[in-house]
């Protein structure tokens, strides 16, 4: 069975999320900071008249700051509570993968990242990490346990 993923890069990692959860990939020039927000919440953005929360995916996955100028490319999710944008280092496109190439995370993977990764696809270009959006959103206080990516893989 084939699965389509929107892919992007974070640090040296190639990551993806199911295409059905993505509204679009967008660029942001201006972000409005939110006082007293968690570190992963970089602010609010206006995308064609729609206000959305912007999360720094690097901080959520505890990768540390990006070398050089921060990216303003974001994967915009269509969330039940309103759109959320995930800042990424670089958008990479859509790939189709086979479920036969999927592996769950190893038991030795510990800590917060285990809750935010569903597993990986072994592809000729390298490992494609699949994010657990429920885990990512719960890490910043968003998410009610109904995200479809949290359970099936």
N, C-alpha and C positions, 0 to 999 in steps of 0.2 A: 504494500500500500504506500502511495506517495504522499508526502506532506510538503507544503510550501511555507518557507520561512523568510521573513524580512531580516536581512543580516546587516551587521555593522561591526565596527572595531572599537574596542575599549582597551587601551594600552596595547599589549601584544596579543590580546585575545580576540578571536572571531566569535561573535555571538549572534543569536537569532531568536526571534519570537514568531509565533504563528501569524501568518498574513491576515487571518480573519480578525485579529485583535487590533490591527493597525489601521488608523484612519488615513495617515499620510506621513511623509517625511518632510519636515519644514525647516526653515532657517529663522532665527530670531536675532534681531539687532538690539532691541531694548527689552530688558527685564526689570520689573519692579520688585525690589526686595520686600520681603514680608518680615516685619519685626517679630522677634522671639520664635521664629520658625526653626525647625530642626535643621541641622547642617546640610542634609541632603536636599532640602527645599531651597532652590536658588532664587525662586521668585514666581511672579505671575507674568504671563505674556498675553498679548492681544493678537490673535490670529484671525484676521478678517472679521473683526467685531466680536469674536468669541474669546472670553477670558479663560485661561487654563493655568493650572499649577505646573511648574517646571521643576523636575527632579534631576539632580546630578547623579546619573547612574554609576559613575566612578565612585562617588562617596558611598552610595548605597551598597556597593559591592566591596567597599574598603580597599580600593585600588590606589588611593592617593591622588594628588593633583596631576593634571596633564602637564607635560613639559611644553613650554612655549605658550602661545596664546590659546585660551580656552575656546572650545568649539561652540558654535551656536546652531549646529545641526541637531535636530531632535526628531525622535520617532514619536509621533502623536498617536496616543491610544484613545479609543472610544470607550470610556469608562461609564458605568451606570451613574456615578456621582458627578459627572462632568469630565471633559477631556483632560488628560494628563499628558505632558510631554516629557520624554526621557532624553536628556542631553547625552550625546554619544561623541566619540572622537571623530569618527568618519563613517558615513553610510556606505554600504557595500552592495546593496541590491537584493533581489529575490532569488532564492535557490529552491530547487525541488529535490527532496531527499527521500530515501527509502527507509521505512521503519526497520528494515533488516540491519541497517547500519547504526542503529541507536543503542547506546549503552547507558544504564543508570549511573549515577555517581558512585565511585567506589566507597566501601564502608569506611575506609581510612580518611576520607574527606570529612573534616570536622569544622565546627564553628558556624558563624552566621552565613557563610557562603553556601553551605550545604542546603539551607532553607531557600536559597535564591537561585539554585541551579537544578533543573530537572534531570540533566544528563548531557550527553554529547553524541553527535553523529561523527563517525569515522569516515572522512572523505579524502579523496586524493590530495586536496589542497591543505589538509590539516584537520584538526578537531574543531567542530562547530558546536560551541556550548549553547544549550537551549535554556533560556531564562525561565524561571518560575515567577510569572508576573504577580501571582498572589503573594508570594514570599517577599518580592521587592516592594509591593504596595503596603503590605502589613508592616514592613520595617519602618515605614514613615507614617504609620497610623491611618493608611487608606486601605480599603479592602475589607470585605465582609465575608470572605470565604466562598463566594460564588464565582470566582474567576475560573473559566474553563481550563486554563493551562495548568492549574495546580494539581490535577489528579491523573490525567490521561497521558500516558507515554509508555 
